[in-house]
Amino acid sequence: APLLAVFLVFACLPRCAAASGSQERRLFAGAGAAFLHPLSADFRRVYDRPGWPLEAQLGWRIGPRFDLLLSGRWQSASGGTVTPDPVQADESYPLRLRVFALRLGAGFRLSDGVVAPYVAGGFQQAWFRERWPAADAEESGSGPGMFAQGGCRLRLGRRFALLALLDYSYAPMNGGATGDRIDLGGIGVQLGVRAVIL
């Protein structure tokens, strides 16, 4: 229900702007890709081949420099786990991890120039699914977390912009191959593009 309410708010924003008589384009969409370095040593030990997170975003300009942000972030990782009593010393089995996070936050531009420093942050709800193909088993879970970003925005005309951001995410989860509470987030560099649509 809370997630549905967020989507309804974004769906109503263009109608609200039209009703107020505003002619300024405020709704924008964006996409980006990031290189993620997991901060958890247990995560890096099990998943030595983390994927590149992909993010799709909707935003609404709520002031001269403030943006309301809603985004979905998807990432995958591959690795291997060792059984408690291996037959061979190097016995390992492949693991596959998928993580989806729904983010809600706000962004702020420090200036209105062509190149402008940009910061953002907020909360996220993440879901993970871990598969062990050899045993035909899987585990899933979810949990709340947070994210923070900082970098710069390069404006390309009136409708397009490029972003280069340092991204930090905290996504604690229970279970998985480690059997303990583990942070599936980390720190990384994200590159993206935005386009004003309404």
Disulfide bonds with the S-S distance in Angstrom:
none
